[in-house]
Amino acid sequence: MRREELYLRDIIEAADHIVQFIGGFDRAGFQGSELVRSAVVQKLAVIGEAAAHVSPDLKARYPEVPWPRIVAFRNILVHAYFGVDWDEVWRAATKESPALRSQIASILRAEFGKSEGQG
């Protein structure tokens, strides 16, 4: 079985990629770029999938992280792609993903004594 720490690192990496993908874009530019929208959705799905694999014990220790919402958002993105609310995706990419990244980095330090850059 894959180590839980690796799922947390997947979240960090996906959030970092989202920042790279949307850099230089405003909401209108994002809306107009199928390439960027698709890339962001894929990384948000990675975040949701990784969050789904985090153990119930760890989730219970960090209830401030909206674990169920993250997983639910992934399910909506994957299963209702043609009905995606792109304003919600933009908000997730610009606001929630960076906040989540910060929370996950703190969890990595607390649980594993490492920063997100250490292997």
Residue frames as a rotation matrix with the C-alpha (Angstrom) as fourth column:
MET 1
0.576 0.817 0.000 0.00
0.817 -0.576 0.000 0.00
0.000 0.000 -1.000 0.00
ARG 2
-0.006 -0.540 0.842 1.17
0.488 -0.736 -0.468 3.50
0.873 0.408 0.268 -0.81
ARG 3
-0.557 -0.283 -0.781 2.39
0.830 -0.231 -0.508 5.57
-0.036 -0.931 0.364 2.13
GLU 4
0.484 0.844 -0.230 0.04
0.854 -0.513 -0.087 8.27
-0.192 -0.154 -0.969 3.29
GLU 5
0.028 -0.575 -0.818 2.80
0.214 -0.795 0.567 10.85
-0.976 -0.191 0.101 3.18
LEU 6
-0.841 -0.391 0.373 2.95
0.406 -0.002 0.914 10.38
-0.357 0.920 0.161 -0.60
TYR 7
-0.005 0.913 0.407 -0.73
0.971 -0.092 0.219 11.26
0.238 0.397 -0.887 -1.01
LEU 8
0.615 0.166 -0.771 -0.12
0.499 -0.839 0.218 14.46
-0.610 -0.519 -0.599 0.91
ARG 9
-0.419 -0.842 -0.341 2.83
0.113 -0.421 0.900 15.23
-0.901 0.338 0.272 -1.34
ASP 10
-0.567 0.321 0.759 0.61
0.824 0.208 0.528 14.60
0.012 0.924 -0.382 -4.37
ILE 11
0.554 0.814 -0.174 -1.72
0.825 -0.564 -0.015 17.32
-0.110 -0.136 -0.985 -3.08
ILE 12
0.280 -0.564 -0.777 1.19
0.135 -0.778 0.613 19.76
-0.950 -0.276 -0.142 -2.68
GLU 13
-0.721 -0.637 0.273 2.53
0.312 0.053 0.949 18.98
-0.619 0.769 0.161 -6.15
ALA 14
-0.226 0.724 0.652 -0.88
0.963 0.066 0.260 19.33
0.146 0.687 -0.712 -7.82
ALA 15
0.702 0.470 -0.535 -1.52
0.589 -0.805 0.066 22.65
-0.400 -0.362 -0.842 -6.04
ASP 16
-0.117 -0.835 -0.538 1.89
0.060 -0.546 0.835 23.90
-0.991 0.066 0.114 -7.20
HIS 17
-0.753 -0.121 0.647 1.08
0.615 0.223 0.757 22.91
-0.236 0.967 -0.093 -10.79
ILE 18
0.306 0.935 0.182 -2.25
0.952 -0.299 -0.065 24.74
-0.007 0.193 -0.981 -10.62
VAL 19
0.506 -0.202 -0.839 -0.43
0.199 -0.919 0.341 27.92
-0.840 -0.339 -0.425 -9.61
GLN 20
-0.616 -0.788 -0.020 1.90
0.098 -0.102 0.990 27.47
-0.782 0.607 0.140 -12.60
PHE 21
-0.505 0.467 0.726 -0.98
0.860 0.343 0.378 26.79
-0.072 0.815 -0.575 -15.00
ILE 22
0.520 0.849 0.097 -3.01
0.851 -0.524 0.021 29.85
0.069 0.071 -0.995 -14.03
GLY 23
-0.115 -0.657 -0.746 -0.08
0.577 -0.655 0.488 32.24
-0.809 -0.374 0.454 -13.66
GLY 24
-0.924 -0.287 -0.253 -0.71
0.019 -0.696 0.718 35.31
-0.382 0.659 0.648 -15.78
PHE 25
-0.603 0.782 0.158 -4.37
0.479 0.196 0.856 34.46
0.638 0.592 -0.493 -16.34
ASP 26
-0.762 0.573 0.302 -7.35
-0.625 -0.527 -0.576 36.40
-0.171 -0.627 0.760 -15.11
ARG 27
-0.273 0.734 0.622 -10.79
-0.102 0.621 -0.777 34.80
-0.957 -0.275 -0.094 -14.89
ALA 28
0.648 0.555 -0.522 -11.66
-0.531 -0.163 -0.831 35.70
-0.546 0.816 0.189 -18.50
GLY 29
-0.066 -0.772 -0.632 -8.39
-0.977 0.178 -0.115 34.32
0.201 0.610 -0.766 -19.81
PHE 30
-0.795 -0.149 0.588 -8.91
-0.389 0.870 -0.305 31.14
-0.466 -0.471 -0.749 -17.84
GLN 31
0.142 0.957 0.255 -12.46
-0.174 0.277 -0.945 30.82
-0.975 0.090 0.205 -19.18
GLY 32
0.683 0.160 -0.712 -11.15
-0.676 -0.229 -0.700 31.22
-0.275 0.960 -0.048 -22.71
SER 33
-0.267 -0.875 -0.404 -8.40
-0.931 0.343 -0.126 28.61
0.249 0.343 -0.906 -22.52
GLU 34
0.786 0.547 -0.287 -9.55
-0.498 0.836 0.231 25.01
0.366 -0.038 0.930 -22.88
LEU 35
0.139 -0.830 -0.540 -5.97
0.140 0.556 -0.819 23.89
0.980 0.038 0.193 -22.35
VAL 36
-0.742 -0.443 0.503 -5.58
-0.366 -0.362 -0.857 25.65
0.562 -0.820 0.106 -19.00
ARG 37
0.096 0.857 0.507 -9.08
-0.989 0.023 0.148 24.71
0.115 -0.515 0.849 -17.82
SER 38
0.741 0.180 -0.647 -8.43
-0.259 0.966 -0.027 21.05
0.620 0.187 0.762 -18.64
ALA 39
-0.231 -0.925 -0.302 -5.06
0.145 0.275 -0.951 21.08
0.962 -0.263 0.071 -16.91
VAL 40
-0.642 0.043 0.765 -6.49
-0.687 -0.476 -0.549 22.70
0.340 -0.878 0.336 -13.77
VAL 41
0.471 0.875 0.117 -9.41
-0.859 0.424 0.287 20.27
0.201 -0.235 0.951 -13.64
GLN 42
0.485 -0.343 -0.804 -7.01
0.032 0.926 -0.376 17.34
0.874 0.157 0.460 -13.93
LYS 43
-0.621 -0.784 0.005 -4.89
0.059 -0.054 -0.997 18.61
0.782 -0.619 0.080 -11.03
LEU 44
-0.340 0.593 0.729 -7.97
-0.926 -0.344 -0.152 19.36
0.161 -0.728 0.667 -8.91
ALA 45
0.701 0.571 -0.427 -9.05
-0.529 0.818 0.225 15.77
0.477 0.068 0.876 -9.58
VAL 46
-0.048 -0.814 -0.580 -5.61
0.213 0.559 -0.802 14.56
0.976 -0.162 0.146 -8.44
ILE 47
-0.741 -0.185 0.646 -6.04
-0.505 -0.482 -0.716 16.56
0.444 -0.857 0.264 -5.23
GLY 48
0.169 0.915 0.366 -9.45
-0.980 0.117 0.161 14.99
0.104 -0.386 0.917 -4.63
GLU 49
0.646 0.008 -0.763 -8.22
-0.174 0.975 -0.137 11.49
0.744 0.221 0.631 -5.38
ALA 50
-0.443 -0.874 -0.202 -5.24
0.118 0.167 -0.979 11.89
0.889 -0.457 0.030 -3.05
ALA 51
-0.572 0.299 0.764 -7.50
-0.782 -0.478 -0.398 13.31
0.246 -0.826 0.508 -0.31
ALA 52
0.530 0.825 -0.195 -9.77
-0.751 0.564 0.345 10.28
0.394 -0.036 0.918 -0.67
HIS 53
0.418 -0.451 -0.789 -6.80
0.198 0.892 -0.405 8.04
0.887 0.014 0.462 0.19
VAL 54
-0.536 -0.546 0.644 -5.84
-0.504 -0.404 -0.763 9.88
0.677 -0.734 -0.059 3.37
SER 55
-0.661 0.226 -0.715 -6.66
0.510 0.834 -0.208 7.71
0.550 -0.503 -0.667 6.36
PRO 56
0.430 0.890 0.152 -9.67
0.363 -0.325 0.873 8.44
0.827 -0.320 -0.463 8.55
ASP 57
0.432 -0.335 -0.837 -7.30
0.890 0.007 0.457 8.79
-0.147 -0.942 0.301 11.51
LEU 58
-0.686 -0.727 -0.010 -5.28
0.708 -0.672 0.217 11.55
-0.164 0.142 0.976 9.90
LYS 59
-0.403 0.628 0.666 -8.43
0.307 -0.593 0.745 13.27
0.862 0.505 0.046 8.66
ALA 60
0.600 0.664 -0.446 -9.80
0.611 -0.022 0.791 13.19
0.515 -0.748 -0.419 12.20
ARG 61
0.018 -0.687 -0.727 -6.63
0.920 -0.273 0.281 14.85
-0.391 -0.674 0.627 13.52
TYR 62
-0.903 -0.350 -0.248 -7.05
0.211 -0.866 0.453 17.69
-0.373 0.357 0.857 11.01
PRO 63
-0.116 0.967 0.225 -10.77
0.890 0.202 -0.409 18.46
-0.441 0.153 -0.884 10.86
GLU 64
0.100 0.105 -0.989 -10.04
-0.074 -0.991 -0.113 22.03
-0.992 0.084 -0.091 9.69
VAL 65
-0.885 -0.343 -0.314 -9.21
-0.357 0.070 0.931 20.56
-0.297 0.937 -0.185 6.27
PRO 66
0.044 0.995 -0.088 -12.47
-0.829 -0.012 -0.559 20.16
-0.557 0.098 0.824 4.35
TRP 67
-0.795 -0.501 0.340 -11.71
-0.288 0.807 0.516 16.55
-0.533 0.312 -0.786 3.35
PRO 68
-0.206 0.767 0.607 -15.28
0.594 0.591 -0.546 15.58
-0.778 0.248 -0.577 2.35
ARG 69
0.661 0.449 -0.602 -15.70
-0.118 -0.730 -0.674 18.73
-0.741 0.516 -0.429 0.23
ILE 70
-0.211 -0.836 -0.507 -12.40
-0.803 -0.147 0.577 18.09
-0.557 0.529 -0.640 -1.56
VAL 71
-0.835 -0.071 0.546 -13.41
0.118 0.946 0.303 14.54
-0.538 0.317 -0.781 -2.45
ALA 72
0.150 0.975 0.162 -16.93
0.561 0.050 -0.826 15.60
-0.814 0.215 -0.540 -3.43
PHE 73
0.446 -0.048 -0.894 -15.56
-0.528 -0.821 -0.219 18.33
-0.723 0.569 -0.392 -5.70
ARG 74
-0.685 -0.723 -0.087 -13.34
-0.552 0.437 0.710 15.77
-0.475 0.535 -0.699 -7.41
ASN 75
-0.556 0.538 0.633 -16.35
0.519 0.820 -0.242 13.55
-0.650 0.194 -0.735 -8.01
ILE 76
0.533 0.750 -0.392 -18.28
0.177 -0.552 -0.815 16.42
-0.827 0.365 -0.427 -9.57
LEU 77
0.074 -0.593 -0.802 -15.35
-0.784 -0.531 0.320 17.32
-0.616 0.606 -0.504 -11.82
VAL 78
-0.846 -0.511 0.154 -14.83
-0.342 0.742 0.577 13.77
-0.409 0.435 -0.802 -13.00
HIS 79
-0.650 0.631 0.423 -18.44
0.627 0.760 -0.171 12.64
-0.430 0.154 -0.890 -13.35
ALA 80
0.507 0.860 -0.059 -20.16
0.696 -0.449 -0.560 15.86
-0.508 0.243 -0.826 -14.42
TYR 81
-0.482 -0.872 -0.082 -17.45
0.656 -0.421 0.626 17.41
-0.581 0.248 0.775 -16.56
PHE 82
-0.606 0.253 0.754 -19.86
0.644 -0.400 0.652 18.87
0.466 0.881 0.079 -19.10
GLY 83
0.525 0.831 0.185 -21.82
0.503 -0.478 0.720 20.57
0.687 -0.285 -0.669 -16.35
VAL 84
-0.180 -0.713 -0.678 -18.83
0.983 -0.107 -0.149 22.03
0.034 -0.693 0.720 -14.52
ASP 85
0.930 0.361 -0.063 -19.25
0.366 -0.919 0.148 25.50
-0.005 -0.161 -0.987 -13.04
TRP 86
0.237 -0.923 0.303 -16.07
0.727 -0.038 -0.685 27.18
0.644 0.382 0.662 -14.30
ASP 87
0.278 -0.104 0.955 -16.42
-0.458 -0.888 0.036 30.01
0.844 -0.447 -0.295 -11.80
GLU 88
0.924 0.064 0.377 -16.22
-0.366 0.437 0.822 27.38
-0.113 -0.897 0.427 -9.04
VAL 89
0.675 -0.732 0.096 -13.16
0.730 0.644 -0.228 25.84
0.105 0.224 0.969 -10.66
TRP 90
0.143 -0.608 0.781 -11.53
0.210 -0.752 -0.624 29.28
0.967 0.254 0.020 -10.87
ARG 91
0.551 0.130 0.824 -12.30
-0.700 -0.465 0.542 29.90
0.453 -0.876 -0.165 -7.19
ALA 92
0.969 -0.203 0.139 -10.91
0.096 0.831 0.548 26.49
-0.227 -0.518 0.825 -6.25
ALA 93
0.468 -0.833 0.294 -7.76
0.782 0.235 -0.578 27.13
0.412 0.500 0.762 -8.28
THR 94
-0.039 -0.508 0.861 -7.10
0.138 -0.856 -0.498 30.67
0.990 0.099 0.103 -7.05
LYS 95
0.131 0.185 0.974 -8.33
-0.827 -0.521 0.210 30.58
0.547 -0.833 0.085 -3.45
GLU 96
0.820 0.363 0.443 -8.90
-0.564 0.643 0.517 27.09
-0.097 -0.674 0.733 -2.09
SER 97
0.797 -0.555 -0.241 -5.98
0.361 0.755 -0.547 25.27
0.485 0.349 0.802 -3.66
PRO 98
-0.123 -0.892 0.435 -3.33
-0.095 -0.426 -0.900 27.64
0.988 -0.152 -0.033 -2.22
ALA 99
0.130 0.238 0.963 -5.01
-0.954 -0.235 0.187 27.54
0.271 -0.942 0.197 1.21
LEU 100
0.969 0.239 0.061 -5.14
-0.247 0.947 0.205 23.74
-0.009 -0.214 0.977 1.09
ARG 101
0.454 -0.873 -0.179 -1.50
0.240 0.313 -0.919 23.59
0.858 0.374 0.352 0.05
SER 102
-0.238 -0.522 0.819 -0.56
-0.619 -0.568 -0.542 25.56
0.748 -0.636 -0.188 3.14
GLN 103
0.486 0.507 0.712 -2.62
-0.871 0.348 0.347 23.27
-0.072 -0.789 0.611 5.38
ILE 104
0.974 -0.114 -0.196 -1.09
0.062 0.966 -0.251 20.14
0.218 0.233 0.948 3.85
ALA 105
0.111 -0.983 0.143 2.44
-0.029 -0.147 -0.989 21.53
0.993 0.105 -0.045 4.20
SER 106
-0.120 -0.079 0.990 1.73
-0.932 -0.333 -0.140 22.04
0.341 -0.940 -0.033 7.92
ILE 107
0.823 0.467 0.324 0.43
-0.545 0.810 0.216 18.49
-0.161 -0.354 0.921 8.22
LEU 108
0.695 -0.635 -0.337 3.56
0.179 0.607 -0.774 17.11
0.696 0.478 0.536 6.56
ARG 109
-0.246 -0.808 0.535 5.73
-0.428 -0.405 -0.808 18.98
0.870 -0.428 -0.247 9.05
ALA 110
0.039 0.348 0.937 3.63
-0.999 -0.021 0.049 17.88
0.037 -0.937 0.347 12.03
GLU 111
0.856 0.458 0.239 3.18
-0.466 0.884 -0.025 14.25
-0.223 -0.090 0.971 11.01
PHE 112
0.856 -0.505 0.107 6.43
0.490 0.729 -0.478 13.43
0.164 0.462 0.872 9.26
GLY 113
0.507 -0.675 -0.536 8.83
0.325 -0.426 0.844 16.12
-0.798 -0.603 0.003 10.47
LYS 114
-0.530 -0.652 0.542 9.52
0.746 -0.054 0.664 17.19
-0.403 0.756 0.515 6.92
SER 115
-0.261 0.428 -0.865 8.72
-0.449 -0.847 -0.284 20.12
-0.855 0.314 0.413 4.73
GLU 116
0.721 0.678 0.146 7.01
-0.185 0.391 -0.902 19.47
-0.668 0.623 0.407 1.43
GLY 117
0.600 -0.534 -0.596 10.31
-0.772 -0.190 -0.607 19.65
0.211 0.824 -0.526 -0.47
GLN 118
-0.397 -0.790 0.467 11.98
-0.880 0.472 0.049 16.83
-0.260 -0.392 -0.883 1.44
GLY 119
0.294 0.431 -0.853 11.77
-0.647 0.747 0.154 13.24
0.704 0.507 0.498 0.31
